[in-house]
Amino acid sequence: MTVTLQDIRDAAKQIAGVAHRTPVIRSRTLDALAGAEVFLKAENLQRVGAFKFRGAYNAISRLTPQQLERGIAAYSSGNHAQAVALSARELGSTAVIVMPADTPASKLAAVRGYGAEIITYDRYTGDREAIGAELAASRGLTLIPPYEHEHVIAGQGTAALELLDETGDLDALVVPVGGGGLIAGSATAAKGLQPGIRVVGVEPQAGDDTKRSLAAGERVTIEVPRTIADGQAASIPGEMTFSINKRLVDEIVLVSDDEIRDALRFAADRLKLVMEPSGASGLAALLTGKLSPVPARIGVIISGGNVGAARLAELLA
């Protein structure tokens, strides 16, 4: 299965009036540092604090009344969990979410606050996909995965659709990469509208599974990454997302945890934006000159802002 520009346009209609049309942030200081015109798509200001709400709502809102009545299952490091929990509640359903035991407390609290049941596992030894599939089968729930789903990918692509609608043509689009759903949807939207655009993914140095996979021409598995960017701690790209990304993504660049910390500081000090580490990885790539040559007009998706005050203070200390 694949995703088309029309699928993303259909998703935009499906989520209209429910998901926020997030602002595009500009900064002269950032432009000067990057040597380019930079347009930040602030998905940290999306409902649940991340782009994930777009895909989750697009997928869940298309389920049958019977499926909604039985409930939803999902697995997630945090943002997809919140998105599924809120979408289920909005649509009169219920959700059970499989989450790592070491998920930041603020994300666990948010998921519970949206009314979902949480089942925890050890991210370094457990198989969340197997746990989620078994949970869905045993309880008769519909499983909504975080990226391996055409409606989820299409929903995520609406962020890039909105960005390009507001900015006009861009020379490059910079997107954080975890399982690959956001960049798969974004690249589909961007190259569908503007075939010559350069699509650049950003991964943490410890979690370079997509970069390695693109270089190998097939999916490569790495050890579960240990990085502050918990939303990008994937050990292998999704099968569906990789099939899209190997066609549409031009390159992957890597950023260190320290470079992400510097980007978080810059966002707080100069942009007055709160970002989570995964959400700041694209900004980190820009601030550290990872794009070469530097495009004249660059769009960057700030994927999320779900970080508690105590955790943010710890990261910035």
LOKOLKOL-710044 format. One record per residue (C-alpha): residue number from 1; x, y, z; residue in one letter. Coordinates in steps of 0.25 Angstrom, whole numbers, padded with zeros to 4 digits. Each point is the difference from the previous one (the first is absolute). Layout:
N
resi NUM | u X | v Y | w Z | resn A .
...
END
This chain:
317
resi 1 | u 0000 | v 0000 | w 0000 | resn M .
resi 2 | u 0004 | v 0014 | w -0002 | resn T .
resi 3 | u -0004 | v 0014 | w 0002 | resn V .
resi 4 | u -0003 | v 0011 | w -0010 | resn T .
resi 5 | u -0002 | v 0015 | w 0000 | resn L .
resi 6 | u -0015 | v -0002 | w -0002 | resn Q .
resi 7 | u 0000 | v -0009 | w 0013 | resn D .
resi 8 | u 0007 | v 0012 | w 0007 | resn I .
resi 9 | u -0010 | v 0010 | w -0005 | resn R .
resi 10 | u -0011 | v -0009 | w 0004 | resn D .
resi 11 | u 0006 | v -0001 | w 0014 | resn A .
resi 12 | u 0000 | v 0015 | w 0001 | resn A .
resi 13 | u -0015 | v 0000 | w -0002 | resn K .
resi 14 | u -0002 | v -0011 | w 0010 | resn Q .
resi 15 | u 0008 | v 0007 | w 0011 | resn I .
resi 16 | u -0005 | v 0014 | w -0003 | resn A .
resi 17 | u -0006 | v 0007 | w 0011 | resn G .
resi 18 | u 0005 | v -0010 | w 0010 | resn V .
resi 19 | u 0016 | v 0001 | w -0001 | resn A .
resi 20 | u 0006 | v 0013 | w 0001 | resn H .
resi 21 | u 0006 | v 0007 | w -0012 | resn R .
resi 22 | u 0013 | v 0003 | w 0007 | resn T .
resi 23 | u 0007 | v 0013 | w -0002 | resn P .
resi 24 | u 0013 | v 0002 | w -0009 | resn V .
resi 25 | u 0010 | v 0007 | w 0009 | resn I .
resi 26 | u 0011 | v 0010 | w -0006 | resn R .
resi 27 | u 0012 | v 0005 | w 0007 | resn S .
resi 28 | u 0010 | v 0010 | w -0006 | resn R .
resi 29 | u 0011 | v -0005 | w 0010 | resn T .
resi 30 | u -0002 | v -0014 | w -0005 | resn L .
resi 31 | u 0000 | v 0004 | w -0015 | resn D .
resi 32 | u 0014 | v 0007 | w 0003 | resn A .
resi 33 | u 0005 | v -0012 | w 0007 | resn L .
resi 34 | u -0004 | v -0010 | w -0011 | resn A .
resi 35 | u 0003 | v 0009 | w -0011 | resn G .
resi 36 | u -0014 | v -0002 | w -0006 | resn A .
resi 37 | u -0014 | v 0003 | w 0001 | resn E .
resi 38 | u -0006 | v -0010 | w 0010 | resn V .
resi 39 | u -0014 | v -0003 | w 0002 | resn F .
resi 40 | u -0004 | v -0009 | w 0013 | resn L .
resi 41 | u -0012 | v -0008 | w 0000 | resn K .
resi 42 | u -0004 | v 0001 | w 0015 | resn A .
resi 43 | u -0006 | v -0014 | w 0002 | resn E .
resi 44 | u 0004 | v 0001 | w 0015 | resn N .
resi 45 | u -0013 | v 0009 | w 0000 | resn L .
resi 46 | u -0008 | v -0011 | w -0006 | resn Q .
resi 47 | u -0011 | v -0007 | w 0009 | resn R .
resi 48 | u 0007 | v -0010 | w 0009 | resn V .
resi 49 | u 0013 | v 0008 | w -0002 | resn G .
resi 50 | u 0004 | v -0007 | w -0013 | resn A .
resi 51 | u -0003 | v -0003 | w -0014 | resn F .
resi 52 | u -0004 | v -0014 | w 0004 | resn K .
resi 53 | u -0015 | v 0005 | w 0002 | resn F .
resi 54 | u -0001 | v 0002 | w -0015 | resn R .
resi 55 | u 0002 | v -0015 | w -0004 | resn G .
resi 56 | u -0007 | v -0006 | w 0012 | resn A .
resi 57 | u -0013 | v 0008 | w -0002 | resn Y .
resi 58 | u 0001 | v -0002 | w -0015 | resn N .
resi 59 | u 0001 | v -0015 | w 0002 | resn A .
resi 60 | u -0010 | v -0002 | w 0012 | resn I .
resi 61 | u -0011 | v 0009 | w -0006 | resn S .
resi 62 | u -0001 | v -0009 | w -0012 | resn R .
resi 63 | u -0003 | v -0013 | w 0009 | resn L .
resi 64 | u -0014 | v -0006 | w 0000 | resn T .
resi 65 | u -0009 | v 0002 | w 0011 | resn P .
resi 66 | u 0002 | v -0014 | w 0005 | resn Q .
resi 67 | u 0015 | v 0002 | w 0000 | resn Q .
resi 68 | u -0002 | v 0013 | w 0008 | resn L .
resi 69 | u -0009 | v -0007 | w 0010 | resn E .
resi 70 | u 0010 | v -0012 | w 0002 | resn R .
resi 71 | u 0012 | v 0010 | w 0002 | resn G .
resi 72 | u 0014 | v 0003 | w -0005 | resn I .
resi 73 | u 0014 | v -0006 | w 0003 | resn A .
resi 74 | u 0013 | v 0007 | w -0002 | resn A .
resi 75 | u 0015 | v 0000 | w 0003 | resn Y .
resi 76 | u 0008 | v 0013 | w 0002 | resn S .
resi 77 | u 0011 | v 0006 | w 0007 | resn S .
resi 78 | u -0009 | v 0012 | w 0004 | resn G .
resi 79 | u -0005 | v 0009 | w -0011 | resn N .
resi 80 | u -0008 | v -0010 | w -0008 | resn H .
resi 81 | u -0006 | v -0005 | w 0013 | resn A .
resi 82 | u -0005 | v 0013 | w 0003 | resn Q .
resi 83 | u -0006 | v 0002 | w -0014 | resn A .
resi 84 | u -0007 | v -0013 | w 0000 | resn V .
resi 85 | u -0005 | v 0002 | w 0014 | resn A .
resi 86 | u -0006 | v 0014 | w -0003 | resn L .
resi 87 | u -0005 | v -0004 | w -0014 | resn S .
resi 88 | u -0007 | v -0012 | w 0006 | resn A .
resi 89 | u -0007 | v 0009 | w 0011 | resn R .
resi 90 | u -0004 | v 0010 | w -0011 | resn E .
resi 91 | u -0006 | v -0011 | w -0008 | resn L .
resi 92 | u -0007 | v -0007 | w 0012 | resn G .
resi 93 | u 0009 | v -0012 | w 0001 | resn S .
resi 94 | u 0010 | v -0005 | w 0010 | resn T .
resi 95 | u 0015 | v -0003 | w -0002 | resn A .
resi 96 | u 0010 | v -0009 | w 0006 | resn V .
resi 97 | u 0015 | v 0004 | w -0002 | resn I .
resi 98 | u 0013 | v -0008 | w 0001 | resn V .
resi 99 | u 0011 | v 0009 | w 0005 | resn M .
resi 100 | u 0014 | v -0001 | w 0005 | resn P .
resi 101 | u 0002 | v 0000 | w 0015 | resn A .
resi 102 | u 0010 | v 0011 | w -0001 | resn D .
resi 103 | u -0009 | v 0009 | w -0008 | resn T .
resi 104 | u 0001 | v 0014 | w 0005 | resn P .
resi 105 | u -0010 | v 0002 | w 0012 | resn A .
resi 106 | u -0007 | v 0012 | w -0007 | resn S .
resi 107 | u -0003 | v -0008 | w -0012 | resn K .
resi 108 | u -0006 | v -0012 | w 0009 | resn L .
resi 109 | u -0008 | v 0010 | w 0008 | resn A .
resi 110 | u -0006 | v 0006 | w -0013 | resn A .
resi 111 | u -0004 | v -0013 | w -0006 | resn V .
resi 112 | u -0007 | v -0004 | w 0013 | resn R .
resi 113 | u -0006 | v 0014 | w 0000 | resn G .
resi 114 | u -0007 | v -0002 | w -0013 | resn Y .
resi 115 | u -0006 | v -0013 | w 0006 | resn G .
resi 116 | u 0009 | v -0011 | w -0006 | resn A .
resi 117 | u 0004 | v -0013 | w 0007 | resn E .
resi 118 | u 0015 | v -0001 | w 0000 | resn I .
resi 119 | u 0008 | v -0014 | w -0001 | resn I .
resi 120 | u 0015 | v 0002 | w 0002 | resn T .
resi 121 | u 0012 | v -0008 | w -0005 | resn Y .
resi 122 | u 0015 | v 0001 | w 0000 | resn D .
resi 123 | u 0004 | v 0007 | w -0013 | resn R .
resi 124 | u 0014 | v -0007 | w 0000 | resn Y .
resi 125 | u -0005 | v -0014 | w 0001 | resn T .
resi 126 | u -0015 | v 0000 | w -0004 | resn G .
resi 127 | u -0006 | v -0001 | w -0014 | resn D .
resi 128 | u -0011 | v 0011 | w 0000 | resn R .
resi 129 | u -0006 | v -0004 | w -0013 | resn E .
resi 130 | u -0002 | v -0015 | w 0005 | resn A .
resi 131 | u -0006 | v 0005 | w 0013 | resn I .
resi 132 | u -0009 | v 0010 | w -0007 | resn G .
resi 133 | u -0005 | v -0011 | w -0010 | resn A .
resi 134 | u -0002 | v -0010 | w 0011 | resn E .
resi 135 | u -0008 | v 0011 | w 0008 | resn L .
resi 136 | u -0009 | v 0003 | w -0012 | resn A .
resi 137 | u -0003 | v -0014 | w -0004 | resn A .
resi 138 | u -0003 | v -0004 | w 0015 | resn S .
resi 139 | u -0009 | v 0012 | w 0002 | resn R .
resi 140 | u -0006 | v 0001 | w -0014 | resn G .
resi 141 | u 0006 | v 0014 | w -0001 | resn L .
resi 142 | u 0004 | v 0007 | w -0013 | resn T .
resi 143 | u 0015 | v 0003 | w 0000 | resn L .
resi 144 | u 0005 | v 0013 | w -0005 | resn I .
resi 145 | u 0015 | v 0000 | w -0001 | resn P .
resi 146 | u 0008 | v 0013 | w 0001 | resn P .
resi 147 | u 0005 | v 0000 | w -0015 | resn Y .
resi 148 | u -0003 | v -0013 | w -0007 | resn E .
resi 149 | u -0014 | v 0004 | w -0005 | resn H .
resi 150 | u -0004 | v 0007 | w -0013 | resn E .
resi 151 | u -0010 | v 0009 | w 0007 | resn H .
resi 152 | u 0010 | v 0004 | w 0011 | resn V .
resi 153 | u 0011 | v 0003 | w -0010 | resn I .
resi 154 | u -0010 | v 0008 | w -0008 | resn A .
resi 155 | u -0004 | v 0008 | w 0012 | resn G .
resi 156 | u 0014 | v 0003 | w 0004 | resn Q .
resi 157 | u 0003 | v 0006 | w -0014 | resn G .
resi 158 | u -0011 | v 0011 | w 0002 | resn T .
resi 159 | u 0011 | v 0007 | w 0008 | resn A .
resi 160 | u 0009 | v 0002 | w -0012 | resn A .
resi 161 | u -0013 | v 0003 | w -0009 | resn L .
resi 162 | u -0003 | v 0011 | w 0009 | resn E .
resi 163 | u 0014 | v 0005 | w 0001 | resn L .
resi 164 | u 0001 | v 0001 | w -0015 | resn L .
resi 165 | u -0013 | v 0006 | w -0002 | resn D .
resi 166 | u 0004 | v 0012 | w 0009 | resn E .
resi 167 | u 0015 | v 0002 | w -0005 | resn T .
resi 168 | u -0001 | v -0004 | w -0014 | resn G .
resi 169 | u 0012 | v -0007 | w -0007 | resn D .
resi 170 | u 0011 | v -0004 | w 0009 | resn L .
resi 171 | u 0014 | v -0005 | w -0004 | resn D .
resi 172 | u 0000 | v -0010 | w 0012 | resn A .
resi 173 | u -0008 | v -0007 | w 0010 | resn L .
resi 174 | u 0006 | v -0005 | w 0013 | resn V .
resi 175 | u -0007 | v -0010 | w 0008 | resn V .
resi 176 | u 0003 | v -0008 | w 0013 | resn P .
resi 177 | u 0000 | v -0015 | w -0003 | resn V .
resi 178 | u -0004 | v -0011 | w 0010 | resn G .
resi 179 | u -0008 | v -0012 | w -0006 | resn G .
resi 180 | u -0001 | v 0009 | w -0012 | resn G .
resi 181 | u -0015 | v 0003 | w -0001 | resn G .
resi 182 | u 0002 | v 0015 | w 0001 | resn L .
resi 183 | u 0010 | v 0001 | w -0011 | resn I .
resi 184 | u -0007 | v -0010 | w -0009 | resn A .
resi 185 | u -0013 | v 0008 | w 0000 | resn G .
resi 186 | u 0008 | v 0013 | w 0000 | resn S .
resi 187 | u 0009 | v -0004 | w -0012 | resn A .
resi 188 | u -0013 | v -0005 | w -0007 | resn T .
resi 189 | u -0007 | v 0013 | w 0001 | resn A .
resi 190 | u 0013 | v 0009 | w -0003 | resn A .
resi 191 | u 0004 | v -0008 | w -0012 | resn K .
resi 192 | u -0014 | v -0001 | w -0005 | resn G .
resi 193 | u -0001 | v 0015 | w 0000 | resn L .
resi 194 | u 0014 | v 0003 | w -0003 | resn Q .
resi 195 | u 0008 | v -0011 | w -0007 | resn P .
resi 196 | u 0013 | v 0007 | w 0001 | resn G .
resi 197 | u 0000 | v 0003 | w 0015 | resn I .
resi 198 | u 0011 | v -0007 | w 0009 | resn R .
resi 199 | u -0005 | v -0008 | w 0011 | resn V .
resi 200 | u 0010 | v -0002 | w 0011 | resn V .
resi 201 | u -0003 | v -0009 | w 0012 | resn G .
resi 202 | u 0007 | v 0002 | w 0014 | resn V .
resi 203 | u 0003 | v -0011 | w 0010 | resn E .
resi 204 | u 0008 | v 0000 | w 0013 | resn P .
resi 205 | u 0014 | v -0006 | w -0002 | resn Q .
resi 206 | u -0003 | v -0012 | w 0009 | resn A .
resi 207 | u -0013 | v -0003 | w -0008 | resn G .
resi 208 | u 0005 | v 0000 | w -0015 | resn D .
resi 209 | u -0009 | v -0012 | w -0004 | resn D .
resi 210 | u -0006 | v 0007 | w -0012 | resn T .
resi 211 | u 0013 | v 0006 | w -0005 | resn K .
resi 212 | u 0007 | v -0014 | w 0001 | resn R .
resi 213 | u -0013 | v -0006 | w -0007 | resn S .
resi 214 | u 0000 | v 0010 | w -0011 | resn L .
resi 215 | u 0015 | v -0002 | w -0003 | resn A .
resi 216 | u -0002 | v -0015 | w 0000 | resn A .
resi 217 | u -0012 | v 0001 | w -0009 | resn G .
resi 218 | u -0008 | v -0009 | w 0011 | resn E .
resi 219 | u -0005 | v 0001 | w 0014 | resn R .
resi 220 | u 0012 | v -0001 | w 0010 | resn V .
resi 221 | u -0002 | v -0003 | w 0015 | resn T .
resi 222 | u 0008 | v 0007 | w 0010 | resn I .
resi 223 | u 0000 | v -0002 | w 0016 | resn E .
resi 224 | u -0011 | v 0008 | w 0006 | resn V .
resi 225 | u 0006 | v 0014 | w 0001 | resn P .
resi 226 | u 0004 | v 0007 | w 0013 | resn R .
resi 227 | u -0003 | v 0015 | w -0003 | resn T .
resi 228 | u -0007 | v 0011 | w 0006 | resn I .
resi 229 | u -0009 | v 0001 | w -0012 | resn A .
resi 230 | u -0009 | v -0011 | w 0005 | resn D .
resi 231 | u -0010 | v 0002 | w -0011 | resn G .
resi 232 | u 0011 | v -0004 | w -0010 | resn Q .
resi 233 | u 0005 | v -0012 | w 0007 | resn A .
resi 234 | u -0004 | v -0010 | w -0011 | resn A .
resi 235 | u 0009 | v -0012 | w -0003 | resn S .
resi 236 | u -0005 | v -0003 | w -0014 | resn I .
resi 237 | u -0009 | v 0008 | w -0010 | resn P .
resi 238 | u -0014 | v -0004 | w -0003 | resn G .
resi 239 | u -0002 | v -0009 | w -0012 | resn E .
resi 240 | u -0010 | v 0010 | w -0006 | resn M .
resi 241 | u 0007 | v 0012 | w 0003 | resn T .
resi 242 | u 0013 | v -0004 | w -0005 | resn F .
resi 243 | u -0006 | v -0004 | w -0013 | resn S .
resi 244 | u -0004 | v 0014 | w -0002 | resn I .
resi 245 | u 0012 | v 0007 | w 0006 | resn N .
resi 246 | u 0010 | v -0008 | w -0008 | resn K .
resi 247 | u -0007 | v 0006 | w -0013 | resn R .
resi 248 | u -0002 | v 0014 | w 0005 | resn L .
resi 249 | u 0010 | v 0004 | w 0011 | resn V .
resi 250 | u 0013 | v 0006 | w -0005 | resn D .
resi 251 | u 0009 | v -0001 | w 0012 | resn E .
resi 252 | u 0000 | v -0002 | w 0015 | resn I .
resi 253 | u 0009 | v 0008 | w 0009 | resn V .
resi 254 | u 0004 | v -0003 | w 0014 | resn L .
resi 255 | u 0000 | v 0008 | w 0013 | resn V .
resi 256 | u 0006 | v -0002 | w 0013 | resn S .
resi 257 | u -0007 | v 0000 | w 0014 | resn D .
resi 258 | u 0008 | v 0013 | w 0003 | resn D .
resi 259 | u -0004 | v 0006 | w -0013 | resn E .
resi 260 | u -0014 | v -0002 | w 0003 | resn I .
resi 261 | u 0001 | v 0006 | w 0014 | resn R .
resi 262 | u 0006 | v 0012 | w -0006 | resn D .
resi 263 | u -0012 | v 0001 | w -0010 | resn A .
resi 264 | u -0009 | v -0001 | w 0012 | resn L .
resi 265 | u 0007 | v 0011 | w 0007 | resn R .
resi 266 | u -0001 | v 0009 | w -0013 | resn F .
resi 267 | u -0015 | v -0003 | w -0001 | resn A .
resi 268 | u -0002 | v 0004 | w 0014 | resn A .
resi 269 | u 0009 | v 0012 | w 0000 | resn D .
resi 270 | u -0003 | v 0006 | w -0014 | resn R .
resi 271 | u -0012 | v -0006 | w -0005 | resn L .
resi 272 | u -0008 | v -0001 | w 0013 | resn K .
resi 273 | u -0004 | v -0014 | w -0004 | resn L .
resi 274 | u 0000 | v -0013 | w 0009 | resn V .
resi 275 | u 0004 | v -0012 | w -0008 | resn M .
resi 276 | u 0003 | v -0014 | w 0004 | resn E .
resi 277 | u 0013 | v -0006 | w -0005 | resn P .
resi 278 | u -0005 | v -0007 | w -0012 | resn S .
resi 279 | u -0008 | v 0012 | w -0004 | resn G .
resi 280 | u 0013 | v 0008 | w 0000 | resn A .
resi 281 | u 0009 | v -0009 | w -0008 | resn S .
resi 282 | u -0004 | v 0007 | w -0013 | resn G .
resi 283 | u 0004 | v 0014 | w 0006 | resn L .
resi 284 | u 0013 | v -0007 | w 0005 | resn A .
resi 285 | u 0004 | v -0004 | w -0014 | resn A .
resi 286 | u -0003 | v 0014 | w -0005 | resn L .
resi 287 | u 0008 | v 0007 | w 0011 | resn L .
resi 288 | u 0012 | v -0009 | w -0001 | resn T .
resi 289 | u 0001 | v 0001 | w -0015 | resn G .
resi 290 | u -0003 | v -0014 | w -0004 | resn K .
resi 291 | u -0007 | v 0004 | w -0013 | resn L .
resi 292 | u 0010 | v 0002 | w -0011 | resn S .
resi 293 | u -0001 | v 0008 | w -0009 | resn P .
resi 294 | u -0009 | v 0008 | w 0008 | resn V .
resi 295 | u -0014 | v 0002 | w -0007 | resn P .
resi 296 | u -0005 | v 0014 | w -0001 | resn A .
resi 297 | u -0014 | v -0003 | w 0005 | resn R .
resi 298 | u -0002 | v -0011 | w 0011 | resn I .
resi 299 | u -0012 | v -0006 | w 0006 | resn G .
resi 300 | u 0002 | v -0007 | w 0014 | resn V .
resi 301 | u -0010 | v -0008 | w 0007 | resn I .
resi 302 | u 0001 | v 0001 | w 0015 | resn I .
resi 303 | u -0007 | v -0013 | w 0003 | resn S .
resi 304 | u -0004 | v 0002 | w 0015 | resn G .
resi 305 | u 0002 | v 0007 | w 0013 | resn G .
resi 306 | u -0004 | v -0011 | w 0010 | resn N .
resi 307 | u 0010 | v 0002 | w 0011 | resn V .
resi 308 | u -0003 | v 0003 | w 0014 | resn G .
resi 309 | u 0006 | v 0012 | w 0007 | resn A .
resi 310 | u 0009 | v -0008 | w 0009 | resn A .
resi 311 | u 0005 | v -0009 | w -0011 | resn R .
resi 312 | u 0003 | v 0013 | w -0009 | resn L .
resi 313 | u 0008 | v 0006 | w 0012 | resn A .
resi 314 | u 0008 | v -0012 | w 0001 | resn E .
resi 315 | u 0003 | v 0000 | w -0015 | resn L .
resi 316 | u 0004 | v 0014 | w 0000 | resn L .
resi 317 | u 0008 | v 0000 | w 0012 | resn A .
END
